């Protein structure tokens, strides 16, 4: 009876949408690259305007441009500020709301800080830096702008930097002599010794100074940004995130440091103070309160575990003590924003497959609330209003303004108003299938959440092929937002029902669930994927003879693991997948790998081998497409080569798509088009496309 009721409901949904679907078309890979992509919006201090970077890609040029767009918070104004055909990025408002600073390369080889008024006119170049800046922030008095640059610790001025840079480029010997434990990250090398530091640029003269000269400190080498530092409201102090570990790469310990900005010219090196010596793990993203009494920041307490719960901390500048505000929230927190002079902090958080907005009262941390309207929300900036980004599976990121309502001490509300209309016409043309949020019983008989995305014009009276999609991480989660790398609607567009389980280890479901696979990276996720497949194949409209699986990074690891442990799938697709834990020592970050695996790769070999797909190669039978990028330093390209060579040697049908200039992701339009072409061709070859004839 239940199955018949479900079938009847789906038939009704199908018939109701059939007429409208006739005027629409499935989403394409070209559509992904036609979407205008919004950067982090910034609201003016007076609350009247929002500026946002908007990036436009071109399939023809295989490149992108970005412009600044201005919106009034009353919804009456929307216009493009910049007209320069290039990249205009990282906008930051002056304290008086009369000027926007941003980064652009308009003359010479080095991008510079430019200034433009919100009422229009031509931008003017401010800085004359020998290296490109990023992460702009204004001083509270509006007389200077702080920025992040990469330079050598022993080149404190322009002359020394330029001489060394010139010598390096002209040297006929191009080699790195490496002593550091960490010498490359993601897709770029750190072995040249440059490190991110903070410069201050005078707004009147354009002259700049290296605030870190002689300090032997630097911002995080992996992700330095405007979130890495903040300026006190009185302009007299800088708080920044820096690495305290004695040998970067062998250890990681981000701490918060303060530096006086009014120490005067007589003191060559300003005194700095470490605020977080009490914690051996990461402390980061400081935010001064508007009244200057506190610094809010984020903290993790388990070393070398990127998925440890990220906590909201509050530092009292008067007493020097700090305390946690999110002890009652079993989730990791992202952006922190002060709501004016009120005792409230806004934040964003991942929860149950969504990104949600929340707030906490600093004096009564039991007053902590989350809000979600079936979308994924991301806080960005705040004055008297909150500006943020919202998306879901069906719609790319949109710009929203939120008016907090704090009329009740027991709850809060956000009145949301959309400001942009960038992608409306494009999205209106898409014929997208339904999205369902389901729960099934996985490993240990525990609940596991899963997304199901249906193809356009789905007819539940027919039988459809199934694509099981396994996300990366493993400590990430697939959330209800518009994804550009693995877009579920695009994967479903050729006629596949796509299922995406947030298996054990995924983020957003509590720290116990996230940490449940520590010491055994394979077993519970494997059980969850298999039980998810059981759940899907039991549905009356799934043709279980036409089931395939695909995944990237850890999801790619799971493809190789599945290949060694089941012949259930007719085809697999492995992008940038981990294949051999022993040779993963070539990765960019290797310290602490013994925690997720339960032993270092050279330690308990039996334990490591039980989790390494390579050890089960004799069982490989499933045809597998492998895709990998040369500049992937997170999962080195040799992992893909090893897997491909093993499959080829064992006589298992396989194909390798190698990208010489891509990293862990596919980042350019034409390579993405090829990636999707190969992806769909492999599925069509082994499980066909569309409903079973």
N, C-alpha and C positions, 0 to 999 in steps of 0.2 A: 504493500500500500504506500509506504513512504517513498519508495523508488518511483512509483507511478505519479505521485504528487509532485516530486521534484521534476520529473520529465514534463508534466503538464505545465508547471511554472516556467520552465525554460522554453517550452514551445511558445507560450504566451509572450515572453520577452522577445523571442526571435521574431514573431509575427509583428509585434508592435514596432520594432525597429527596422523592419525590412523596407518599408516605403522610404524612410529617411535615408537609409543606407544606399539606396539607388543613386542618390545625388552626390555621394561621397566616394572616396577612394582610400585604399590602404596607405598607411604611412610608409615612407621610403627612406633609405639611407641618405638620399639627397635632402630630404626634409630635415633630418637631424642637423645637417650642416647649414640649412637655411634659417634655423631658429636663431633669433637674436638673443644672445646670452648676457644676462645681467650680472655685473660684479657687485661688490659690497656697496650698498647705498649709504650716503652720509647726509644727515639732516643739519641744517644751519642752526647755530646757537639760538637765534631768535625764533626758531620753529616755523619759519615761513616757507622754506624751500628744502627740497631734497635733490641732491646731485648723485648720479649713478653712472658708472662706466658700462657701456653697451658694446659688446663685441660682435662683429659680423664676419662670418667666414665666406670664402669664395671657393667653390669647387673648381672653377676655371683657373684661378691663380694659385690654388693650393695654399692659401695664406689667409690672414685675417687682418682687419683693421678695428680700431676701437675709438669711440667718441664719448664725450661727456654729455649727458642729457640732464636738463633741469626741469623739475616739477614743483609747482606750488602746492602747499599742503591743503589749500582750499579746493584743489582739483580743477582750477581754472586755466592753468598754464602747463604746457608740455612743449619743450623745444630743445633742439640740439644746440649745445654751446660751442663745441669745437668743430671746425670744418677741415682741419689739416688731415690729409690722406695718409694716415699712419696709425701709430698706437698712442693714445692719450689715456693715461691710466692713473689709478691711485689718488682720487681727489680728496682734499682735506680743506675744511672751512676755516677761515680766520675767525678769531673770537668775536669780532664785530659784525660778522656775517656779510661783509662787503667784498671779500676776495676768496677765490678758490685756488689753491695750489694743486698742481698735478705734475706728472712726469711725462715727458715727450722728447723724442729725438727729432729735432727739426733742422739742426745745423751741426755739421761735424759728425764724428763717429760715436759720440757719447751722449746718451740721453741726459736731460737736465730738468731742473725744477722750473716750471712756468707758472705764471699767475694770470688769472682772468677774472673779470667782474661778472657777477651773476646776471647783470642786465645786458651783457653782450660786449661786443668789441673784440679787438685782436688780443690774443694772449701775448705776454712779454716774457722773455727768458730772464730768470733771476740768477741761477747758479752758474758757475764755471768750474764744475768739479772735474777732476781727471778720471773719475770712475762713475758709473751710473748710480743714482740714488733710488731708494724705495722706502716704503713705510713712513710717509710724511706725517708729522704732527706739528701744530703751531704752539709756540710759547703762549702762555695765558695773556701776556701783554701785547701780543701781535707783532713784536719787534724781530722775532727770529723764527725759523722753521727747523725742526729736527728731522733727520733722515738717517737711513741705514745705508752704508756702503761697505764694499768688500775691499780690504787693503791688507798689507802685511803688517804684523805687529811692530816690525823694526823700520817702517817707513812712515813716520808720523806727519810728514809734510808733503806738499805736492812735488817738490823737486826730487826728493828721495824716491817717491813712488814712481814718477815718470821715468827716471833713470833706470830703475830696476825693471819696469815694464818694457821699456825700449830694448834693454839688453836681453830680456827673456825672449822677446819676439824675434830678435835678430840673431840669436844664438843658433848656429848650425847644428848643434847637438840638442835634440829634442827628447829629453828623457826625464823621468822623475827618480830621484834617489830617496827612498821612503824609509823613514824610521817610525812614523806614527802608526798606531794600530788602526786608525780610521782614515782612509785615504781616498775614498770615493763614496758618493751617496746618490741613490736613485738613478740619475743619468748623467751626473757630472763629477769631475775629479776635484778632490780637496787637497791633493798632494802638492799643489803649487804653494801652499802655506797661507793663502789669503783667508782672512777671517772677517765676519760681519761686525762692524762697530757703529757707533753713533756719531754723526757730525752735526754741528749747528751752523746754520746759514743765516747771515744777517739780511733782513728784508730790505733795508735801505741800500746797502752796498753790494750785496751778493757775495761778500767774503765768507769763507767757511773756516771752521776749526774742528779738529779731531778731538772729541771729548775723552776718548779712550787712550790717547797718546801716553805711553809709558805705563799703562795699568796692567798689562798682561792679562786682561780679561776680554771676553768677546761674547756676543749674543749666540744663541743656539745655531750651530753650523747647518743643521738639518732643515730648519724652517723659520729663520728670523723674519719677522714681520712687524707691522705697527702694533700687534698684540704683545710684542716682546718687551715693550717699555711704556712708561707713562710719565707725565710731568705733573708735579704738585700744583694745586690751584693757585698758590702764591708765586709760582715760577722759581722757587728757590731750591728745589730738589728734583732729582731724576731717580726713578726706580726702574730697574731693568733686570731681565733674566739673563744669567750667565752660567757657564759651565764651571763647576767646582772640582770635577774629577781630576785627579793628578795626571792620568793618561787617557785622553779621549779615545774611545773605541774599546779600551779595556774596562772602562767604567763610564757611567753616566750619572750625573747628579746636578740637575739644574737647580739653582738657588736664586733668590731675590736679593739684589744689592741696591743700596741707595748711594747717591753721589750728590754732594752739594753743588749747586750751580752758581752760587754767589761767593765762592771762596776767594775771589780776587786774584790779580795778576802775580802777587808775590809768591803764592804757593804754586809750584810747578805741577805737582800731581795732587789733585783733590783727594781727600780721604774717602774711602768707600767702606760700607758696612754691610756685612752679610746678615740678613734678617732671618734666615731659615736654616740655621745650623742644627736645629733640632730634628730635621728630617733628612735621612740619607737618600731619599728618592727625589722625584721631581717636584719643584715649585715653580710656577710660571704664570704668565699673563696678569701682571699687576694692574689694578685700577684704583686710583685715588678717589675718595669720596669728594663730592663738591665742596663740603665744608673743611676738607683737609684733615679730618680727625682719623680717618681709617684708610687702609689699603686692602681692597678685596683682591684675592688671587685664587688660583687653582692649585690643587695638590694631589699627587699620588704617593702612596706609602710603600708599595712593593717595588723593589728595584728590578729593572730589566723586564718589566711586564707592561707592555703598552696598553693592555686592556684592563689594568687595575682601575678601580672606580675613581673617577676624577671628582674631587670634593671642592666645595666652596669654602674658602677660609677667609677670616677677617683679622687683619693686623691692626692693633691699636697703636697709633704713633706716639701717644702719650706714655703708656705703660710699657710698650715694647712686646706685649703678649699677643697671641693670636688664638683664635678658636674656630671650630668648624660650625658652619651654618646648615649643612645638608646631611647631618648624621641620620636623619629620618628618611632620606631619599636613597633607595637602593638602585641608583642609576648614575651614569657619568654625565657631567655638566660641561657645556661648551661656553659660548660667549657670555661675559658678565657686563651688565650695564646698570649704572646708577640712575634711579628715577629722581632727578633733580636733588633737592635738599631733603627729600623724604627719607624715611628709614627703610626703603625698599630697594632690593636688587632684582633686576630682571636677568634671566638666563635662558638658554635653550638646552634641551635634553632629548636624548633618544629613548623612546619608551614604546614597547609592544608593536614595533614596526612603523612607528611614526617619529618625526621630529616635532617636539612640542615646545611651547613657550611656558615659562614659569616665573614665579617671583617668590622671594622670601623676605621676611621682616628681620632686620639685623638684630633687633633687641628681643624678638620673640621668634626664634627659628622654627618653632612648631607651627607657625603660620607660614606654610610653604604650599603653594598651589601650582597645578599644571592645567593648561587649557589646550584643547585640540578640537578642531572642527572637521575632522576627517581629511585634513591636509597635512603636509609637512611644513613646519614653520621654522624660520631661522632668524633670530634677532640680529640686528646689524648696528644700529646707532640710536641714540636717544637724546632728546632735550626735554621739552614738555610733552612731546609725543614720541612714540616708539616707531621706528621704521624698520621694516624687515622684508624677507622674501618668502614666498609661499609657492609650493608646487605640489603636484600629485602625479600618479602614473599617466594621467591623461593630458596633463598640461604643463608646459615648461615653466620655469621660474617667473613669477609675477611680482611686481613691486606693490607692497601694501603699507598703509599707515594705520597705526593702532592707537586709539585713545583709551588709556587705562581709566577704569572706573574703580576708585578705592572707597566708595561710599559705605561699604560694609567691611568690618574688621575680620569677618569670618570667611570671606570669599572675595574674588575680584573678577572683573570682566574686561574684555578687550573689544572695543567697537572697531571693526576692521573696515578700511576703505581702500579700494584698489586705485592706484594712480596711473599705471601704464596701460597701453593697449597694443604693445609691440607685435605680438604673435597671433592676434585674434583671427586674422584672415587665413593664415596658414593652418591653424588648428581647426578652423571651421570646415576645412576641406577634408579632414581625416575621417575615415571610417574605422573607429576603434572598437574592439570587442569589450565585453564586460570584464571587470576585475572583482574577484572574490577574496575575502579574508577568512580562512578556515583554520581549524585546530584539529590535530590528530594525536594519537598516542605514539610516542617515539621510544627511544631507549629508556630503560628503567620504568616503562609505562608512564612516562611524564608527558605533559602537554607540550606540543611543538606547533608553533604558528607557521602557516604557509600561505603564500599568495598564489592565486590561480588567475592567469590572464588568458582570455579566450580570443580566438581569431575573429576578424570582422565577418559579419554575416554567418555567424555560427548557427548551425542547425542541429539541435540536440537529438534529432531523430536519426542522424547519421553517425558513422564511426570516424573518429579523428585520430591522427597521430599525436603522440605525447612527447614533449621535450622537457626533461628534468634539468633544471638549471641550478648549479651549485655555486654559491657565492664565495668570494675570497676572504682572506683574513688569516685565520678562521674567525677571529674575534671582531667581525663586522656583522652588520645585519642589513638585509634588503628592506628599505623603508619605502613608504608610499610617496615617492617623489619621481620626477622625470629624470631618467638616467640617460646619459649620452654614450657611454661605452657599451653597456649591455642593456639595451632598451627592450623591455619585455614585449611591448606592443609591436615593435619592429620584428622581433623574433616570431611573434604569433602571426604576423601579417601574411606569411606565405601559406597559412593553413595549419598551424600547430597549436595545440593547447599547451601552454607553458606553465609549469609548476615550479615554485621557488620556495623551498623550505628554509626557515631560519633555525637550523639544526643546533644541537647542543654545542655550546661555545660561542654562539652568536651574541652580539651586544644588544642591549635594550630590554632584556628579560630578567635582570637581576644578576648580581655578582656571582652567586652560587652557580647559576646556569652558565655564565661566561666561563667560569673557572672549572667547570665540570669535566673538561677534556685535558686539563693539565696533567702531564705525565703519560698521556695516551692520546695522541693527536688523531687517531684513525677510527677507533672502535665505535664510539657513540655517534659521531657524524655519519659513519657508514650505515649503522642501524637506522638512523633517522631518515637517510636518503632512501634506503630500501623500503621502509615502512611508508614513506611518502609515496613511493612508486606503487606499493600495494593499494594505498588509498585511492590513487588516481586511476589505476587499472580496474578497480572495482566499479567505477562509474560507468553507466550504461553506454555512454557516447565515446568511450576511449577504446581504440583498437590496440590491445596489448601486444599484438604482433608487430607493432610499428612504434616502438619506444626507443628514444635516444637520450643521451645525456651530454651536457656541456658545462664547462666551468673554466675559471681563470685563477691563476695564482694558487691559493689553497684549493680553490675549486678545481684547478688543473691537477693538483696533487690527488684530489679525490677521483678524477678521471682515471689516473694510472692505478690508484688503489682499487677502484671498481673493476678495472680490467683484470687485475690479478685475483679477484675474489668472486666474480660472477660473470656468467655469459648471458645475462638477462637482456642487456641492451644490444640493439642491432647496430648502433654506431655511437661514437663519442667524438667530442671536439675538446681539445686541450689547449688553452691559451696560457702561455707563460707559467706553466705548471711546475711545481716541485716534484722531482722524480727520485732523487737520491740524497738522503740527509747527510751522508758523509761528504759528498762533493759540494753541498750547500755552504761549506766553509769559504767558498769564493764569494759569498754574498757581501753586501755592503755593511750590514750590521750582524755580527755573529756572537757578541758577548751575551751571555745569559740564555743561550739556546738550550742549556740543560734543563731549565725550568719547564718549558712546554713539553720537551721530550722525556723528561724524567732522568736524563743523564747526558753528559756531553757526548758528541758523536764518537769519540775515541774511548769512552768509558765502558758502560755496560753494553757491549756490542749486541748481545741477544735482545736487549730491550729496544735498542735503536733499530735493529734489523726487523723487529716485529712491526715497526711503523714505517718502514721504507718500501715504497712500491717496487723498487728495483729488485728486491729479494724474491718477488713473486712473478718474475718475468716469464718463467716457464709456463705459467697459466694464461698468458695473454692470448686472447682470441678475437677481441672486438676490433673492427676497423676503426682507426683513429686518425683524425686530422689534428696536426700540431702546428701552432702558430707562435712565433717568438720574435722578439726584437733584440738587436745587437746591443743597444744601450740600456738594456735591462740589467741594472746592477743589484736589484733586489732579489730577483730569481735569475741568475746568470744564464745566458743563452745556451750554455753547454748542457743545462738541464734538459732543454728541448732536444738538443742534438743526441744526448744519451738515450732518451726515450725513443726518438725516431729510429736511431740505429738499431736499438734492441728489437723494436717491432719489425723493422725491415729484415734483420737477420733471422728472426723467428718465422718469417713468412706471413706475418699479419698485414693485411692491407693498410697502408698508411700514406700520408702525404704531409710534406713540410712546407710551410709558408714562412719565409725568413725575411724580416724587415731590417735592413742595415742601419736605418736612421731612427728607428722607434725605440721607446723605452718600455717600461712595464705595461704601458698603455699604447693605444694607437691614437696619435694626436694630430694627424693631418687628414684633410678631407679625402684625397685620392687614395691614400693607403687604407683609409676606413672603407671606402667603396670596394676596394679589392678584398679586404678582410671579410666583409659581408657576402660578397659574391662567392668566395670560397666556402664560407660557412654554410650558406644555403645550398650550394651545389653538393656538398658532402651529405647533408641531410637528405636531399632529393634522391641521391644515388642509392641510399640504403633504406630509407623509410618513405620515400616519395614525399608528396606535398598535397595538402588538402584532404578532404574526406575520402575514405576508402570506397572505390568504385563498387 
